[in-house]
């Protein structure tokens, strides 16, 4: 039942709903919310009662505290019902269930497009609750609590054709560093497009359009030419990083792609051994024959090959073993939180690829904390990439970043681990 209304708390919250079948636990949570200055509190003893209250409310609560194990309707079903009804209310799971179940519920919320603030153990403690609700306040200020698919921008095939033909597709570079030392090992090449009236177009949107409309070949070659010219300029400066270039699986059906890529490199100072071509893991599921054929030819030419975004598809390790890859690139979703989640550290998680590719470096990417950095080291990952290292940037910003990276090498370096020895064995 609601209590008296008051102004927003220092956390930016006016109201909250506590859903728990235990009167004691429910009252305890409500009392903690009051102490944090939240004036309007709704209480429900199970999911059905919570849905009934929400249906009557014109203004939904700012946050819901949800227990998982409840009669009539449990917390998991409640979360699913919230998605079905289109009620995207930020949630905080409060439960005594084991961590694996809590992790699964957070993954469910993410899959359903619902905002999840995290999970807290019982008995609920004020400092933990306050910390979790501060995340709500921070997200609110950053306007990042809105979930669901991003609305596509109204770009046309003609717009993209014009951008490709007129060299309006820019190239940014994201550094890749040795996890042990912090020294630069490569640069991932990333296409960027700023539309004259719509502004920056998300890469997943214009690349999907290029694949759909048969423009991906021309787009890829333009990006390759720009990045190869830039790499040649870096070579003259004494800087020779490997280039990691994304390759659409659709291009593997084009028999001319291998010759085109090889010819571009032959006319420059870059050798195939200085380039790594990245293809997403999911591409190997429906087009395995074409993938094996195209990638084997590229591997024979001396290119490095990477299974990109490992952990996002459903291809088995047996299928991955058929591909002539030289590195495995772990998706950020698999790395995120892995230093706190034991189930991601075993054979099914971060460490899985190392034993499947003897002598190959397992490359970890996009880690944002030193805890994850240490975990990737212990799992045998050799190279890291992500916002902890650097965001993607235009070529002109690379020299300044290199200087700043040299200054912070002691910060990035971690003690050597015996597990790293086989991971650093070169393949070529």
N, C-alpha and C positions, 0 to 999 in steps of 0.2 A: 504494500500500500504506500502511496506517496506521502512524504512528510512536507513540512512547510517549505515554500519556495524562497530562494534568496539569490543574491547576485552571483555571478560566476566566481569560482574559487581561483586561487593563484595559479592553479593548473589549467585554467581556461575551461573548466567543466561546470555546467549548471546542473546536470542530472546524470544519474547512473542507475542501472538495473542489476540487481543481484539475483541470480537464478541458482538455487541450491535447495535440495530436499531436507537438509538438516537445519532445524530452527536455530540451533546453537551457532553453527557455522555461518548461517545467513545473517543472524543478528550481529555476530562478530565483524563480518565484512561491512555491514551497514554502519556500525559504530566507527570503524576505521575511516570510512568515507566521510562521515560527519566531521571527524577530527581533521581531515584534510580540507575542510571548508566546502564540501559539496552539499548543497542544501536540499536538492530534490532527489529522493531515493525511492525506487520501485523495488518490490520484492516479489518473487515467484518461487514456488516449491518444485516446479518441473517445467519442461518445455512447453507443454500445452497451455499452462497458465500464463507463461511468458508471452506466447503468441496471442492469446486472448487479450492481454493488457495492451500489447503493442498495436493490435487492430483498433483499439479504442482511442489511442493517443494521436493527437494531431501533430505534436512535436515529439519525435522519438528520443529516447535517452542518448546522451552523448557517447556513452560506453556501456557495454554489458559485461558483467563478471559471470562466467558460466562454469558450473560444475559439470563433470562428464557423466558420472554414475548416478542416475536419478530414475525413479519409477515413472510410469506412464509414458514419458518421452525423455530420453537421455540427451546429454549435451551434444553428441555428434549429430543426432537427428535434428535437434534444434538448429544447429548451424546450417544443415542442408535445407531446412524449411525457410530460414532467413534468406538464403540465396534464391529459392523458388519464388518467394514473395517480393524479391527485389529490394529488401531492406538491408542496405550496406552499412550496418552499424559497427563501429570498431569494437573488437572483442578482446577480452582477456580471460584465458582459461585458468581456473583455480581448482586444482585437483590433487589428490594423493596418488593418482595412477603413476605407473613407472614411466621413466623419461621417454622410452621408445614410443609409447602411446601418445604422449604429449607432442612429440615431434611429428607423429603421423597426423594428428589433428591440425597442427600448424600447416603442414603440407596440404591437407585437404582444404583449408581456408584459402590458401594461396591459389590452389587449382580452381576453386569456385569464384575467385575474384573478390574475396571478402577481406576487409582490413583486419589484420590480427596484430595486437600489441605484444603478444607473447604468452607465456604460461608461467604460473607461480604454484609452488607446492603448498599444501596445507600442513599445519595451520598457517593462515595468512598473517604476514607481519607488515607493520605499517611502513617501514623503510623500503621493503620490496614493492609494496603497492604504490607508494609515492614515486619510486623510480620508474615503474612501468607506466604510470599515468603521465609522468613528465614527458615520456616518449610521445604520448598523444598531443601534448602541448607543442612539442617541437615539430611534429608532423603537420599540425594544424597551421603553424606559422609558415611552414614550407609548402603548404597546400599539396601534400603527397598522400593524404588519406583517401583520396578518391580512387576506388578500385574499378576493375573491369577493363575491357579492351579500349585501347586508344582509338579515337575517331580518326580515320584516314584523311589526309589532306587531298583536296580536289586537283590532283595533277593528272595531266593527260599524256597519252603516248607521244603526241606532238611535242609537248613540253620536254619530255625526256630525250627524244630524238635531237631536238635543238641543243639541249645541254651537252649531249655527247659530241655532236658535230662541231660545236663551237668551243670545245674544251672548257666547259663550265663545271665539269666534275672535278673537284679538288681531291688531293690525296693528303691524308694525315698519317702520322706514324706513331705507334705506341711501342715504347722500348720493352725489350725482354732481357732480363738479367740473370746471371748465375746466382742461384739461391744461396750458395755458400759465401760468395765474395761480394756480390752486388755489382760486379763488373758487367758491362753491356755485352750481350751475346747476339742480339738481333733486333729487328724492327718489324712489327706487323704493319702491313700496308692496308689502309682503310679508306674506302671511297666516301666522299662527303659532297653534298649538293646543297647550295643555297639558292633557292628560287628567287627571282627578282621581286615578286610580290608576296609570295607565301612564306618566305623566310626559309629556315633550315628544314629540309625534308628528311625524315628518319630513314636511315639506310635500309632497314628491313622493308620499308614501303617502296622505295624506288628500285631496289634490287628485285623485289617480287614482281614489279611491273615489267622490268627488263626481261625477266625469265618468261613471263606470260606472253609478252609481245615479240619475242624473238630478238631482243636487243642486247642480250647478255654477252654475246660474243664480242660485239663492238665495244660495249662498256668495259669488259675485262681487258681487252687489248689497249684501250686508252689509258686505263689505270696502270697497266703493266709498263707501257712506254714511259709514262711520267715517273714512275717509281724507279725504273732502270736508269733513266737519265740522272735522277737524283742520287742513286747509289753510285753511279760512275763519278759524280762530283765529289761524293764523300771519299771514294777511293783515292782521288787526287789529293785530298786533305789528310790522308793517312788513316782514315776511319773506314773499316771494312766490316760492317755488321751483315749478318744473314738477313735476307728479306723473306718475310712470311706473307704469302699472297693467297687470298681466299679464291678458291676455284669452285664455281657452281657445278654440281653433278650433271646438269644438263649439257655442259660443254664436253663431257666425256663421250657423248654421242656424235660429236663433230670430229671426224678423222683428221681434219686439218689443224686442230688445236695444238697437238704436240709439235708439229713443224713450225707453227706460228710462234709459239713460246720459245722454242729453241733458236729460231732465226733472230728474234729480238735480242736474245742474250749474245749470240755470235757477233752481232754488230756493235756490241758494247764491251766494256772492260769487265763485265760480270760473268762468272762461270756458273753452270748449273749447280755446282756444289754450294754456291752462296745463296741459293734460293730454296725455300721450303713452300710447297704447295699444300694448302689446307682444304680438306673436304669434310663436310659434316658427317657424323657417324650414321645418321638416319638414312643417308643416301645409299648406304650399302644394303638396305633391306630389300627394296623393290628393284634395284638396278645392279645387283651384285655382279652379273656377268660383264656389263659395260664398265663398271667401276674397276674391276680387276684388270680388264684389257687396257683401259686408258692409263691407269696408274702404273701398271707394270712397264708400259712403254716409256712413261716419264721417268720412272725409277732407273730404267736402263740408260737413259740420257744423263743420269747423274744428279737429278733433282732430289731433294729431300721431300718426304711426303708425311703429312700429319693427319691423323684422325681428329678433327676439330669437335669441340663441344661434347666430348665423351661423357656419358651419363645422361644425355637428353633423349637418346633413341632407345630402341629395343633390340638392337643387333647383339647376338651372342658373342662371347669371346672366341668361339670357334670360327664364326664368320670374320671377326676382326683379324684372326690369325691368318686368314687367306689373303689379306691385303698386304702389299709390300711396303707398309708404313715404316718410317724411321723415327717417329715420335707419336706419343699419345697426349692429346691436349685436354686436360680435365676441365669440364664446365664449372662455372662459378657456383651453380646450385649444389654440386657435389662437394665442393670445398667449403662452402659457407656453413659455419657452425660445426665442422667436422672435428675440430679440436675439443669440442664438448660432447660430441655424439659418438659413442663407441661403435655403433653399428656401421658407421661410415669409414672406420679405420681398418676393417678386416678385408677378407678376400672379395667381398661384394662392393667395396667402396674404393677409397683413394688408392689403396695399395694393390688393387686387383691387377692392373695392367703390367706391373713390373715383372711378375713371374711369367707372363704370357709372351713377353718380348725380350728374351735373353740378350743382354748386352745393350739393350735400347734404353735411352734416357726417358723416364716418365716425366713429362713436362707439366708442372702445375701452373695455373693462371689465375689472375684477378683476385688474389687473396688481399684482404684489407686490414689485417692485423698481424702483429708479430707472433701471436699464438698460432695462427694458421701457417705462417711462414715456417715456424719450428716444426709443425706437424708435417708439412710437405718435405722438409729436409729429412725427417726421420723415416718417411715413407719412400725415400729414394728419388724424389723429384729433383731434377737438375736445374731447370730454368723456370723462372716465375715472371708473370706479367699481370699488371692490374693497377688499380688506383693507388695502392700503397707505393708502387714504383713510380708511375706517371700516367696521366691521362693522355689520350691521343692528341697530337699537336701537329701543326704545319711544319714543314721542313726547316723553315727559318728559325723556329724556336728550339731546334735540337741542340745547336752548339751551347746555348745558355743552360739547357737542362743537363747536358753532359758535365759542365763545370759544377753545377750544384750537386749532381749525383756523386762526383768525386769527393766533394766535401762531406757527404754524409755516408760514405762507405763504412766507417766504423759502426754506425748505427744499424746498418743492414746486415753486417757480418755476424754469423752465429757460429758457435763452436762446431768443428767438423764432426760428422757422424760416420761410424764404420759402415752404416747401411748405404752410404752414398757411393762407395767404391764401384760396384757393378753398374750403377746407373750412369756413371760418367764415361763408360767405355765407348769410344767412337765407333760409328757404324761404317763410315766411309773410309 
